[in-house]
Amino acid sequence: MGSTADKIKGTTNEAIGKAKQGVGRATGSDRLEGEGTIQEIKGKGQKALGDAKQATKDGVNNAAAAANKKL
């Protein structure tokens, strides 16, 4: 999975998690609110993974470009 896909999934999970928390609070459902919290945290982790993959890719590309300039 690429960095963009991770970021999209992360954003989606984070948004759904926040929505579940709101519905859980509004209806008094601790279970739904808890599920929402977990899903939001999962989404944040997925976004962080996407960011890390992008940073690694950028670093490799920059190193390759610098090496090519020296040749």
Secondary structure, 3 states (H helix, E strand, C coil): CCHHHHHHHHHHHHHHHHHHHHHHHHHCCHHHHHHHHHHHHHHHHHHHHHHHHHHHHHHHHHHHHHHHHHC
